[in-house]
Amino acid sequence: MKLLLPLFFIAFAGHAQTTIVGKWKTIDDGTGETRSVVEIYEREGAFYGKVVKIFNEQDPDPICEKCDEGDPRYRKKIIGMEIIQNLKEKDGEFSEGTILDPEDGKVYRCKLWVDGKDLKVRGYWGFLYRTQTWVKGS
């Protein structure tokens, strides 16, 4: 029994590190400053993320002006908006879903994975991609 208990905790700790559920601070690639907080959650076996806070002095409550007119998020408030949709988990990676960049209004295929304490967020446009690092936060 003494041997099984430490193994249980090691297995549980490893699983806890692969979760993307929670609040994550998005970081500006150029300035290194926090841009927003996105809350990722699970719903019906898929993972989604919504913007819960924005750090923007010019417009603290913006709307998605650049979203495609056919997208239901067009001209809606970004705070509370679901920007990550329909990610599926497989072997510690979360993919097959999409992510919206409200700044340019474009929707990208995406993949997320935990790297240490950080979350890697990769958006794909064709064969090109860009990866951001998000940090745990509130």
LOROVEX-431497 format. One record per residue: x, y, z of N, C-alpha, C, O, CB in turn; residue in three letters. Coordinates in nm, 4 decimals. Glycine has a CB too. Layout:
BEGIN
- X, Y, Z, X, Y, Z, X, Y, Z, X, Y, Z, X, Y, Z, ALA
...
This chain:
BEGIN
- 0.0821, -0.1196, 0.0000, 0.0000, 0.0000, 0.0000, 0.0868, 0.1264, 0.0000, 0.0535, 0.2247, -0.0661, -0.0936, -0.0004, 0.1210, MET
- 0.1972, 0.1236, 0.0737, 0.2841, 0.2402, 0.0799, 0.3410, 0.2738, -0.0573, 0.3620, 0.3911, -0.0882, 0.3972, 0.2166, 0.1793, LYS
- 0.3659, 0.1740, -0.1390, 0.4192, 0.1961, -0.2725, 0.3132, 0.2511, -0.3671, 0.3448, 0.3346, -0.4518, 0.4763, 0.0669, -0.3280, LEU
- 0.1904, 0.2073, -0.3554, 0.0831, 0.2501, -0.4457, 0.0427, 0.3954, -0.4239, 0.0096, 0.4648, -0.5201, -0.0379, 0.1609, -0.4279, LEU
- 0.0445, 0.4420, -0.3018, 0.0021, 0.5783, -0.2719, 0.0891, 0.6831, -0.3420, 0.0338, 0.7744, -0.4033, 0.0049, 0.6012, -0.1219, LEU
- 0.2223, 0.6745, -0.3360, 0.3041, 0.7717, -0.4107, 0.2814, 0.7638, -0.5614, 0.2816, 0.8667, -0.6290, 0.4518, 0.7495, -0.3808, PRO
- 0.2619, 0.6447, -0.6145, 0.2355, 0.6317, -0.7579, 0.1047, 0.6993, -0.7968, 0.0953, 0.7608, -0.9030, 0.2318, 0.4844, -0.7980, LEU
- 0.0033, 0.6879, -0.7102, -0.1240, 0.7545, -0.7355, -0.1057, 0.9063, -0.7442, -0.1591, 0.9706, -0.8346, -0.2252, 0.7195, -0.6254, PHE
- -0.0309, 0.9624, -0.6510, -0.0095, 1.1071, -0.6513, 0.0714, 1.1527, -0.7715, 0.0440, 1.2590, -0.8272, 0.0602, 1.1498, -0.5238, PHE
- 0.1697, 1.0752, -0.8123, 0.2487, 1.1095, -0.9308, 0.1592, 1.1077, -1.0548, 0.1660, 1.1988, -1.1373, 0.3679, 1.0111, -0.9480, ILE
- 0.0768, 1.0059, -1.0682, -0.0138, 0.9967, -1.1834, -0.1130, 1.1117, -1.1824, -0.1410, 1.1699, -1.2872, -0.0888, 0.8621, -1.1834, ALA
- -0.1664, 1.1454, -1.0662, -0.2634, 1.2541, -1.0562, -0.1978, 1.3884, -1.0880, -0.2566, 1.4710, -1.1578, -0.3260, 1.2574, -0.9158, PHE
- -0.0772, 1.4104, -1.0378, -0.0062, 1.5365, -1.0639, 0.0228, 1.5510, -1.2126, 0.0101, 1.6608, -1.2669, 0.1254, 1.5432, -0.9831, ALA
- 0.0612, 1.4439, -1.2791, 0.0865, 1.4489, -1.4232, -0.0382, 1.4836, -1.5003, -0.0320, 1.5602, -1.5964, 0.1415, 1.3169, -1.4722, GLY
- -0.1528, 1.4284, -1.4599, -0.2788, 1.4580, -1.5288, -0.3195, 1.6037, -1.5067, -0.3687, 1.6690, -1.5988, -0.3907, 1.3633, -1.4799, HIS
- -0.2996, 1.6543, -1.3864, -0.3404, 1.7917, -1.3550, -0.2645, 1.8929, -1.4408, -0.3173, 1.9995, -1.4723, -0.3174, 1.8215, -1.2060, ALA
- -0.1414, 1.8600, -1.4784, -0.0619, 1.9534, -1.5564, -0.1073, 1.9616, -1.7024, -0.0714, 2.0566, -1.7720, 0.0835, 1.9138, -1.5503, GLN
- -0.1844, 1.8654, -1.7496, -0.2250, 1.8678, -1.8898, -0.3586, 1.9379, -1.9106, -0.4066, 1.9444, -2.0238, -0.2328, 1.7269, -1.9435, THR
- -0.4191, 1.9898, -1.8068, -0.5483, 2.0545, -1.8240, -0.5319, 2.1972, -1.8750, -0.4404, 2.2696, -1.8357, -0.6257, 2.0541, -1.6925, THR
- -0.6218, 2.2345, -1.9620, -0.6227, 2.3723, -2.0111, -0.7353, 2.4518, -1.9467, -0.7478, 2.5722, -1.9689, -0.6367, 2.3750, -2.1638, ILE
- -0.8176, 2.3838, -1.8664, -0.9316, 2.4482, -1.8027, -0.8827, 2.5507, -1.7013, -0.7935, 2.5226, -1.6213, -1.0229, 2.3437, -1.7348, VAL
- -0.9414, 2.6691, -1.7053, -0.9063, 2.7751, -1.6117, -0.8916, 2.9081, -1.6838, -0.9253, 2.9210, -1.8015, -0.7772, 2.7406, -1.5377, GLY
- -0.8412, 3.0058, -1.6114, -0.8212, 3.1397, -1.6674, -0.6751, 3.1573, -1.7073, -0.5830, 3.1212, -1.6341, -0.8634, 3.2493, -1.5656, LYS
- -0.6576, 3.2146, -1.8272, -0.5243, 3.2346, -1.8843, -0.5094, 3.3786, -1.9312, -0.5999, 3.4349, -1.9927, -0.4992, 3.1368, -2.0014, TRP
- -0.3940, 3.4373, -1.9014, -0.3633, 3.5724, -1.9480, -0.3005, 3.5627, -2.0864, -0.2041, 3.4890, -2.1071, -0.2684, 3.6466, -1.8485, LYS
- -0.3563, 3.6381, -2.1808, -0.2979, 3.6447, -2.3141, -0.1928, 3.7553, -2.3131, -0.2129, 3.8610, -2.2532, -0.4075, 3.6707, -2.4238, THR
- -0.0827, 3.7301, -2.3789, 0.0313, 3.8218, -2.3751, 0.0579, 3.8760, -2.5150, 0.0613, 3.8001, -2.6118, 0.1575, 3.7511, -2.3190, ILE
- 0.0768, 4.0085, -2.5256, 0.1094, 4.0716, -2.6528, 0.2480, 4.0264, -2.6985, 0.3450, 4.0351, -2.6232, 0.1034, 4.2260, -2.6407, ASP
- 0.2562, 3.9779, -2.8226, 0.3840, 3.9290, -2.8758, 0.4913, 4.0378, -2.8785, 0.6083, 4.0102, -2.8521, 0.3640, 3.8736, -3.0162, ASP
- 0.4523, 4.1601, -2.9100, 0.5490, 4.2686, -2.9257, 0.5923, 4.3332, -2.7956, 0.7112, 4.3559, -2.7734, 0.4925, 4.3726, -3.0140, GLY
- 0.4947, 4.3631, -2.7086, 0.5259, 4.4383, -2.5868, 0.5464, 4.3507, -2.4640, 0.6082, 4.3941, -2.3668, 0.4166, 4.5361, -2.5591, THR
- 0.4953, 4.2279, -2.4672, 0.5036, 4.1412, -2.3507, 0.4006, 4.1733, -2.2439, 0.4021, 4.1140, -2.1360, 0.6399, 4.1497, -2.2919, GLY
- 0.3108, 4.2673, -2.2733, 0.2090, 4.3082, -2.1762, 0.0851, 4.2191, -2.1858, 0.0552, 4.1625, -2.2910, 0.1699, 4.4555, -2.1983, GLU
- 0.0135, 4.2080, -2.0728, -0.1105, 4.1313, -2.0701, -0.2166, 4.2040, -2.1511, -0.2392, 4.3234, -2.1316, -0.1587, 4.1087, -1.9248, THR
- -0.2816, 4.1323, -2.2419, -0.3855, 4.1906, -2.3279, -0.5253, 4.1581, -2.2787, -0.6147, 4.2427, -2.2822, -0.3694, 4.1414, -2.4705, ARG
- -0.5441, 4.0332, -2.2321, -0.6772, 3.9913, -2.1888, -0.6656, 3.8687, -2.0998, -0.5577, 3.8126, -2.0810, -0.7683, 3.9618, -2.3103, SER
- -0.7803, 3.8290, -2.0455, -0.7904, 3.7038, -1.9719, -0.8974, 3.6217, -2.0424, -1.0083, 3.6693, -2.0667, -0.8250, 3.7271, -1.8188, VAL
- -0.8622, 3.4970, -2.0750, -0.9538, 3.4045, -2.1407, -0.9785, 3.2884, -2.0454, -0.8848, 3.2292, -1.9918, -0.8966, 3.3543, -2.2783, VAL
- -1.1055, 3.2570, -2.0251, -1.1422, 3.1423, -1.9423, -1.1757, 3.0249, -2.0329, -1.2634, 3.0341, -2.1187, -1.2623, 3.1762, -1.8490, GLU
- -1.1043, 2.9138, -2.0127, -1.1275, 2.7929, -2.0913, -1.2050, 2.6943, -2.0052, -1.1740, 2.6750, -1.8876, -0.9930, 2.7304, -2.1412, ILE
- -1.3055, 2.6326, -2.0647, -1.3924, 2.5408, -1.9919, -1.4340, 2.4267, -2.0842, -1.4218, 2.4354, -2.2063, -1.5169, 2.6148, -1.9362, TYR
- -1.4833, 2.3199, -2.0225, -1.5294, 2.2034, -2.0977, -1.6815, 2.2033, -2.1008, -1.7476, 2.2316, -2.0009, -1.4753, 2.0714, -2.0355, GLU
- -1.7356, 2.1706, -2.2183, -1.8807, 2.1606, -2.2342, -1.9092, 2.0465, -2.3318, -1.8652, 2.0497, -2.4467, -1.9427, 2.2965, -2.2852, ARG
- -1.9824, 1.9468, -2.2856, -2.0245, 1.8340, -2.3684, -1.9076, 1.7664, -2.4408, -1.9175, 1.7319, -2.5586, -2.1266, 1.8806, -2.4697, GLU
- -1.7973, 1.7484, -2.3684, -1.6836, 1.6764, -2.4225, -1.5900, 1.7573, -2.5113, -1.4942, 1.7019, -2.5651, -1.7323, 1.5624, -2.4980, GLY
- -1.6150, 1.8858, -2.5278, -1.5274, 1.9735, -2.6066, -1.4863, 2.0915, -2.5182, -1.5455, 2.1158, -2.4130, -1.5994, 2.0235, -2.7385, ALA
- -1.3841, 2.1639, -2.5629, -1.3313, 2.2761, -2.4852, -1.3550, 2.4071, -2.5589, -1.3425, 2.4162, -2.6811, -1.1811, 2.2571, -2.4569, PHE
- -1.3898, 2.5088, -2.4793, -1.4241, 2.6404, -2.5314, -1.3553, 2.7452, -2.4459, -1.3170, 2.7178, -2.3322, -1.5782, 2.6624, -2.5334, TYR
- -1.3395, 2.8648, -2.5003, -1.2791, 2.9726, -2.4242, -1.3475, 3.1039, -2.4532, -1.3781, 3.1358, -2.5681, -1.1313, 2.9830, -2.4545, GLY
- -1.3716, 3.1809, -2.3463, -1.4343, 3.3125, -2.3635, -1.3495, 3.4195, -2.2972, -1.2791, 3.3941, -2.1994, -1.5774, 3.3138, -2.3051, LYS
- -1.3576, 3.5382, -2.3520, -1.2855, 3.6533, -2.2980, -1.3601, 3.7021, -2.1740, -1.4795, 3.7316, -2.1803, -1.2719, 3.7680, -2.4050, VAL
- -1.2891, 3.7103, -2.0608, -1.3532, 3.7578, -1.9381, -1.3023, 3.8949, -1.8944, -1.3643, 3.9616, -1.8116, -1.3310, 3.6578, -1.8266, VAL
- -1.1885, 3.9365, -1.9512, -1.1343, 4.0680, -1.9144, -1.0440, 4.1163, -2.0266, -0.9748, 4.0375, -2.0911, -1.0559, 4.0618, -1.7790, LYS
- -1.0459, 4.2479, -2.0490, -0.9595, 4.3100, -2.1496, -0.8832, 4.4239, -2.0834, -0.9392, 4.5005, -2.0049, -1.0424, 4.3616, -2.2723, ILE
- -0.7548, 4.4341, -2.1160, -0.6711, 4.5431, -2.0661, -0.6481, 4.6393, -2.1832, -0.5485, 4.6282, -2.2547, -0.5336, 4.4892, -2.0066, PHE
- -0.7401, 4.7328, -2.2019, -0.7342, 4.8270, -2.3134, -0.7843, 4.9624, -2.2638, -0.9040, 4.9813, -2.2419, -0.8190, 4.7764, -2.4358, ASN
- -0.6923, 5.0551, -2.2467, -0.7296, 5.1856, -2.1930, -0.8152, 5.2668, -2.2907, -0.9018, 5.3427, -2.2473, -0.6049, 5.2639, -2.1572, GLU
- -0.7923, 5.2521, -2.4224, -0.8687, 5.3295, -2.5205, -1.0143, 5.2856, -2.5268, -1.1037, 5.3695, -2.5379, -0.8053, 5.3167, -2.6579, GLN
- -1.0393, 5.1546, -2.5198, -1.1753, 5.1030, -2.5282, -1.1863, 4.9800, -2.4387, -1.1595, 4.8685, -2.4836, -1.2137, 5.0687, -2.6755, ASP
- -1.2256, 4.9989, -2.3118, -1.2300, 4.8868, -2.2179, -1.3434, 4.7872, -2.2439, -1.3459, 4.6805, -2.1826, -1.2424, 4.9396, -2.0790, PRO
- -1.4376, 4.8198, -2.3336, -1.5498, 4.7298, -2.3629, -1.5791, 4.7295, -2.5135, -1.6867, 4.7710, -2.5565, -1.6767, 4.7722, -2.2828, ASP
- -1.4806, 4.6817, -2.5942, -1.4958, 4.6898, -2.7402, -1.5933, 4.5866, -2.7969, -1.6314, 4.4903, -2.7304, -1.3611, 4.6722, -2.8063, PRO
- -1.6319, 4.6106, -2.9219, -1.7129, 4.5140, -2.9956, -1.6304, 4.4616, -3.1134, -1.5313, 4.5232, -3.1526, -1.8473, 4.5784, -3.0449, ILE
- -1.6712, 4.3491, -3.1689, -1.5964, 4.2872, -3.2784, -1.6429, 4.3458, -3.4116, -1.7273, 4.2886, -3.4804, -1.6143, 4.1327, -3.2773, CYS
- -1.5863, 4.4602, -3.4458, -1.6198, 4.5294, -3.5706, -1.5662, 4.4563, -3.6935, -1.6269, 4.4615, -3.8005, -1.5650, 4.6711, -3.5676, GLU
- -1.4522, 4.3880, -3.6781, -1.3869, 4.3250, -3.7929, -1.4278, 4.1796, -3.8134, -1.3835, 4.1163, -3.9092, -1.2378, 4.3326, -3.7767, LYS
- -1.5116, 4.1255, -3.7249, -1.5609, 3.9892, -3.7447, -1.6407, 3.9847, -3.8747, -1.7013, 4.0839, -3.9151, -1.6485, 3.9422, -3.6236, CYS
- -1.6399, 3.8698, -3.9385, -1.7163, 3.8501, -4.0606, -1.8656, 3.8744, -4.0332, -1.9177, 3.8306, -3.9306, -1.6931, 3.7074, -4.1169, ASP
- -1.9323, 3.9422, -4.1225, -2.0746, 3.9742, -4.1031, -2.1608, 3.8489, -4.0886, -2.2675, 3.8543, -4.0276, -2.1257, 4.0578, -4.2198, GLU
- -2.1160, 3.7372, -4.1436, -2.1906, 3.6125, -4.1313, -2.1659, 3.5386, -4.0001, -2.2340, 3.4408, -3.9695, -2.1561, 3.5227, -4.2453, GLY
- -2.0693, 3.5855, -3.9237, -2.0368, 3.5242, -3.7948, -2.1309, 3.5815, -3.6893, -2.1481, 3.7033, -3.6832, -1.8866, 3.5490, -3.7559, ASP
- -2.1926, 3.4973, -3.6060, -2.2843, 3.5494, -3.5034, -2.2166, 3.6416, -3.4017, -2.2853, 3.7091, -3.3250, -2.3487, 3.4342, -3.4302, PRO
- -2.0845, 3.6454, -3.4000, -2.0125, 3.7340, -3.3071, -1.9918, 3.8741, -3.3640, -1.9423, 3.9629, -3.2946, -1.8777, 3.6735, -3.2717, ARG
- -2.0297, 3.8937, -3.4898, -2.0145, 4.0244, -3.5544, -2.0896, 4.1316, -3.4753, -2.2074, 4.1164, -3.4429, -2.0659, 4.0193, -3.7006, TYR
- -2.0175, 4.2411, -3.4450, -2.0701, 4.3570, -3.3735, -2.1214, 4.3235, -3.2328, -2.2078, 4.3926, -3.1788, -2.1814, 4.4191, -3.4540, ARG
- -2.0666, 4.2164, -3.1748, -2.0992, 4.1800, -3.0363, -1.9824, 4.2211, -2.9477, -1.8696, 4.2375, -2.9943, -2.1290, 4.0261, -3.0224, LYS
- -2.0119, 4.2373, -2.8181, -1.9078, 4.2724, -2.7218, -1.8061, 4.1596, -2.7109, -1.8419, 4.0418, -2.7077, -1.9693, 4.3029, -2.5837, LYS
- -1.6793, 4.1974, -2.7054, -1.5723, 4.0984, -2.6970, -1.5673, 4.0363, -2.5574, -1.5401, 3.9171, -2.5433, -1.4367, 4.1626, -2.7318, ILE
- -1.5936, 4.1168, -2.4543, -1.5981, 4.0601, -2.3199, -1.7199, 3.9682, -2.3124, -1.8327, 4.0098, -2.3387, -1.6044, 4.1728, -2.2097, ILE
- -1.6950, 3.8439, -2.2764, -1.7992, 3.7420, -2.2734, -1.8076, 3.6605, -2.4020, -1.8803, 3.5614, -2.4082, -1.9317, 3.8063, -2.2466, GLY
- -1.7334, 3.7020, -2.5046, -1.7373, 3.6339, -2.6339, -1.6581, 3.5037, -2.6297, -1.5476, 3.4977, -2.5758, -1.6825, 3.7252, -2.7442, MET
- -1.7174, 3.3998, -2.6879, -1.6512, 3.2708, -2.7004, -1.5591, 3.2764, -2.8226, -1.6053, 3.2747, -2.9366, -1.7556, 3.1540, -2.7130, GLU
- -1.4285, 3.2830, -2.7969, -1.3329, 3.2944, -2.9077, -1.2686, 3.1610, -2.9435, -1.2177, 3.1441, -3.0543, -1.2249, 3.3945, -2.8727, ILE
- -1.2707, 3.0657, -2.8493, -1.2199, 2.9311, -2.8759, -1.3406, 2.8384, -2.8791, -1.4245, 2.8408, -2.7890, -1.1140, 2.8851, -2.7671, ILE
- -1.3485, 2.7567, -2.9840, -1.4644, 2.6690, -2.9968, -1.4251, 2.5287, -3.0403, -1.3391, 2.5093, -3.1261, -1.5632, 2.7273, -3.0953, GLN
- -1.4913, 2.4316, -2.9780, -1.4947, 2.2933, -3.0227, -1.3599, 2.2209, -3.0265, -1.3360, 2.1404, -3.1165, -1.5537, 2.2891, -3.1562, ASN
- -1.2714, 2.2485, -2.9298, -1.1447, 2.1759, -2.9232, -1.1678, 2.0374, -2.8642, -1.2469, 2.0204, -2.7714, -1.0405, 2.2539, -2.8394, LEU
- -1.0983, 1.9397, -2.9190, -1.1047, 1.8024, -2.8695, -0.9677, 1.7655, -2.8139, -0.8649, 1.8027, -2.8704, -1.1485, 1.7027, -2.9825, LYS
- -0.9668, 1.6912, -2.7013, -0.8419, 1.6507, -2.6388, -0.7982, 1.5143, -2.6896, -0.8777, 1.4206, -2.6958, -0.8561, 1.6486, -2.4869, GLU
- -0.6706, 1.5042, -2.7258, -0.6124, 1.3771, -2.7661, -0.4648, 1.3790, -2.7279, -0.3876, 1.4608, -2.7780, -0.6314, 1.3514, -2.9197, LYS
- -0.4273, 1.2894, -2.6402, -0.2878, 1.2735, -2.5974, -0.2260, 1.4039, -2.5460, -0.1118, 1.4358, -2.5790, -0.2047, 1.2204, -2.7127, ASP
- -0.3010, 1.4786, -2.4658, -0.2490, 1.6002, -2.4055, -0.2505, 1.7226, -2.4947, -0.2097, 1.8303, -2.4514, -0.1125, 1.5767, -2.3612, GLY
- -0.2970, 1.7088, -2.6194, -0.3123, 1.8240, -2.7091, -0.4610, 1.8462, -2.7349, -0.5409, 1.7526, -2.7333, -0.2350, 1.8020, -2.8439, GLU
- -0.4951, 1.9693, -2.7581, -0.6343, 2.0080, -2.7807, -0.6403, 2.0712, -2.9192, -0.5803, 2.1759, -2.9431, -0.6871, 2.1074, -2.6687, PHE
- -0.7133, 2.0069, -3.0106, -0.7142, 2.0540, -3.1492, -0.8499, 2.0285, -3.2131, -0.9469, 1.9948, -3.1452, -0.6034, 1.9853, -3.2306, SER
- -0.8550, 2.0451, -3.3440, -0.9743, 2.0277, -3.4268, -1.0780, 2.1376, -3.4050, -1.1898, 2.1277, -3.4554, -1.0367, 1.8932, -3.3988, GLU
- -1.0423, 2.2411, -3.3312, -1.1332, 2.3518, -3.3084, -1.0844, 2.4779, -3.3763, -0.9952, 2.4746, -3.4612, -1.1506, 2.3761, -3.1605, GLY
- -1.1443, 2.5891, -3.3375, -1.1085, 2.7177, -3.3965, -1.0853, 2.8221, -3.2881, -1.1294, 2.8080, -3.1740, -1.2177, 2.7649, -3.4930, THR
- -1.0143, 2.9276, -3.3281, -0.9945, 3.0429, -3.2418, -1.0168, 3.1685, -3.3249, -0.9698, 3.1788, -3.4382, -0.8523, 3.0422, -3.1772, ILE
- -1.0881, 3.2623, -3.2678, -1.1153, 3.3911, -3.3317, -1.0191, 3.4942, -3.2747, -1.0012, 3.5027, -3.1532, -1.2638, 3.4353, -3.3103, LEU
- -0.9578, 3.5719, -3.3619, -0.8799, 3.6874, -3.3192, -0.9713, 3.8085, -3.3371, -0.9879, 3.8560, -3.4494, -0.7441, 3.7021, -3.4017, ASP
- -1.0306, 3.8595, -3.2296, -1.1252, 3.9707, -3.2429, -1.0632, 4.0976, -3.3003, -1.1340, 4.1838, -3.3524, -1.1851, 4.0018, -3.1094, PRO
- -0.9299, 4.1087, -3.2907, -0.8625, 4.2272, -3.3418, -0.8673, 4.2346, -3.4937, -0.8860, 4.3425, -3.5499, -0.7188, 4.2294, -3.2949, GLU
- -0.8505, 4.1201, -3.5611, -0.8574, 4.1220, -3.7077, -0.9830, 4.0529, -3.7615, -1.0082, 4.0542, -3.8820, -0.7337, 4.0553, -3.7661, ASP
- -1.0622, 3.9921, -3.6711, -1.1877, 3.9307, -3.7112, -1.1738, 3.7970, -3.7804, -1.2725, 3.7429, -3.8304, -1.2602, 4.0219, -3.7993, GLY
- -1.0530, 3.7423, -3.7844, -1.0306, 3.6172, -3.8553, -1.0431, 3.4976, -3.7610, -1.0095, 3.5049, -3.6428, -0.8929, 3.6179, -3.9219, LYS
- -1.0923, 3.3881, -3.8171, -1.1056, 3.2628, -3.7443, -0.9987, 3.1677, -3.7973, -0.9845, 3.1496, -3.9183, -1.2502, 3.2019, -3.7597, VAL
- -0.9242, 3.1076, -3.7058, -0.8145, 3.0188, -3.7407, -0.8381, 2.8799, -3.6825, -0.9006, 2.8664, -3.5773, -0.6811, 3.0760, -3.6910, TYR
- -0.7884, 2.7763, -3.7507, -0.7811, 2.6444, -3.6887, -0.6796, 2.6584, -3.5764, -0.5856, 2.7372, -3.5870, -0.7405, 2.5300, -3.7928, ARG
- -0.6979, 2.5820, -3.4685, -0.6026, 2.5992, -3.3595, -0.5711, 2.4695, -3.2879, -0.6421, 2.3695, -3.2988, -0.6551, 2.6989, -3.2611, CYS
- -0.4615, 2.4758, -3.2141, -0.4154, 2.3665, -3.1299, -0.3602, 2.4297, -3.0027, -0.2901, 2.5307, -3.0083, -0.3072, 2.2774, -3.2030, LYS
- -0.3915, 2.3704, -2.8887, -0.3421, 2.4170, -2.7597, -0.2762, 2.3006, -2.6876, -0.3173, 2.1856, -2.7026, -0.4567, 2.4777, -2.6739, LEU
- -0.1730, 2.3318, -2.6088, -0.1113, 2.2324, -2.5234, -0.0424, 2.3029, -2.4075, -0.0028, 2.4190, -2.4177, -0.0113, 2.1451, -2.6029, TRP
- -0.0290, 2.2301, -2.2974, 0.0371, 2.2825, -2.1787, 0.1861, 2.2557, -2.1914, 0.2290, 2.1455, -2.2257, -0.0207, 2.2188, -2.0486, VAL
- 0.2651, 2.3612, -2.1623, 0.4100, 2.3524, -2.1668, 0.4620, 2.4054, -2.0335, 0.4758, 2.5264, -2.0154, 0.4697, 2.4328, -2.2890, ASP
- 0.4904, 2.3152, -1.9409, 0.5276, 2.3573, -1.8058, 0.4058, 2.4172, -1.7377, 0.3031, 2.3511, -1.7225, 0.6449, 2.4594, -1.8087, GLY
- 0.4181, 2.5442, -1.6962, 0.3041, 2.6133, -1.6356, 0.2283, 2.6977, -1.7370, 0.1240, 2.7545, -1.7046, 0.3510, 2.7011, -1.5208, LYS
- 0.2791, 2.7063, -1.8587, 0.2199, 2.7920, -1.9613, 0.1303, 2.7140, -2.0561, 0.1348, 2.5911, -2.0625, 0.3286, 2.8621, -2.0399, ASP
- 0.0494, 2.7882, -2.1291, -0.0360, 2.7309, -2.2325, 0.0135, 2.7814, -2.3672, 0.0264, 2.9021, -2.3877, -0.1866, 2.7678, -2.2097, LEU
- 0.0408, 2.6905, -2.4579, 0.0804, 2.7266, -2.5940, -0.0454, 2.7264, -2.6793, -0.1224, 2.6304, -2.6781, 0.1891, 2.6278, -2.6516, LYS
- -0.0653, 2.8342, -2.7528, -0.1826, 2.8522, -2.8375, -0.1332, 2.8766, -2.9794, -0.0680, 2.9773, -3.0069, -0.2732, 2.9705, -2.7870, VAL
- -0.1647, 2.7839, -3.0690, -0.1183, 2.7943, -3.2070, -0.2384, 2.8093, -3.2996, -0.3298, 2.7269, -3.2992, -0.0333, 2.6705, -3.2466, ARG
- -0.2363, 2.9161, -3.3790, -0.3389, 2.9381, -3.4802, -0.2823, 2.9107, -3.6178, -0.1703, 2.9511, -3.6492, -0.3941, 3.0810, -3.4725, GLY
- -0.3606, 2.8413, -3.7001, -0.3166, 2.8025, -3.8346, -0.3955, 2.8774, -3.9405, -0.5176, 2.8907, -3.9312, -0.3315, 2.6508, -3.8552, TYR
- -0.3251, 2.9256, -4.0402, -0.3850, 2.9838, -4.1594, -0.3181, 2.9141, -4.2765, -0.2061, 2.9476, -4.3152, -0.3672, 3.1420, -4.1654, TRP
- -0.3889, 2.8161, -4.3322, -0.3262, 2.7319, -4.4340, -0.2135, 2.6531, -4.3702, -0.2330, 2.5913, -4.2656, -0.2735, 2.8170, -4.5529, GLY
- -0.0953, 2.6542, -4.4316, 0.0199, 2.5851, -4.3735, 0.1016, 2.6762, -4.2828, 0.1964, 2.6305, -4.2190, 0.1085, 2.5298, -4.4836, PHE
- 0.0665, 2.8036, -4.2761, 0.1351, 2.8978, -4.1872, 0.0715, 2.8934, -4.0491, -0.0468, 2.8625, -4.0348, 0.1302, 3.0419, -4.2446, LEU
- 0.1508, 2.9245, -3.9482, 0.0962, 2.9291, -3.8128, 0.1728, 3.0285, -3.7280, 0.2841, 3.0696, -3.7608, 0.1000, 2.7907, -3.7481, TYR
- 0.1096, 3.0657, -3.6181, 0.1707, 3.1533, -3.5189, 0.1380, 3.0950, -3.3819, 0.0247, 3.0534, -3.3577, 0.1195, 3.3023, -3.5326, ARG
- 0.2358, 3.0916, -3.2925, 0.2166, 3.0357, -3.1595, 0.2353, 3.1449, -3.0561, 0.3322, 3.2207, -3.0606, 0.3139, 2.9189, -3.1338, THR
- 0.1414, 3.1520, -2.9626, 0.1511, 3.2441, -2.8498, 0.1649, 3.1636, -2.7222, 0.1264, 3.0468, -2.7161, 0.0276, 3.3381, -2.8428, GLN
- 0.2206, 3.2276, -2.6200, 0.2278, 3.1683, -2.4871, 0.1334, 3.2463, -2.3974, 0.1443, 3.3682, -2.3848, 0.3743, 3.1693, -2.4308, THR
- 0.0412, 3.1750, -2.3356, -0.0502, 3.2325, -2.2375, -0.0068, 3.1824, -2.1003, 0.0429, 3.0706, -2.0870, -0.2001, 3.1946, -2.2682, TRP
- -0.0259, 3.2658, -1.9989, 0.0157, 3.2287, -1.8628, -0.1059, 3.2168, -1.7729, -0.2057, 3.2865, -1.7912, 0.1150, 3.3322, -1.8049, VAL
- -0.0959, 3.1275, -1.6756, -0.2051, 3.1061, -1.5815, -0.2320, 3.2347, -1.5063, -0.1384, 3.3024, -1.4637, -0.1727, 2.9913, -1.4834, LYS
- -0.3572, 3.2692, -1.4897, -0.3886, 3.3918, -1.4185, -0.5365, 3.4130, -1.4022, -0.6180, 3.3291, -1.4405, -0.3292, 3.5085, -1.4888, GLY
- -0.5703, 3.5274, -1.3443, -0.7117, 3.5573, -1.3212, -0.7461, 3.6960, -1.3668, -0.8612, 3.7381, -1.3549, -0.7468, 3.5414, -1.1752, SER
